[in-house]
Amino acid sequence: MPSVYEIATNEVVPAIRSYIAKELIEKHNLSEARVASLLDVAQAAVSKYINGKYSDKVKEIEAKLNKEVIDNYIAQIAEGKKQYVTACICKLCQSFSNFNCCFSSAGTLEVQA
């Protein structure tokens, strides 16, 4: 059985990144290259997110994400504030898995401007 960290890395984080990528491209008119840079992923990964070419499990998790939480971070991310990507992922990962990881106790939810 995979650990919560493996699930977060392989399923939850890609689902969050997928939603963020779609929002940045569709609502903020950013290029795939710019979104890839903001999310610290390859442009090919962004292309897969946009075209729905990822696992059914990631799609299932993406459908269950709290979009209101993500939307609170999207505008900041669109402005190039990459630290909001990490804050968003941490916030959603905690709410989705309902666990306290070592990163949350280290204060990663605090966004440094």
Secondary structure, DSSP 8 states (H G I E B T S, - for coil): ---HHHHIIIIIHHHHHHHHHHHHHHHH---HHHHHHHHTS-HHHHHHHHHT-S-HHHHHHHHHS-HHHHHHHHHHHHTT-THHHHHHHHHHHHHHHT---HHHHTTTTS---
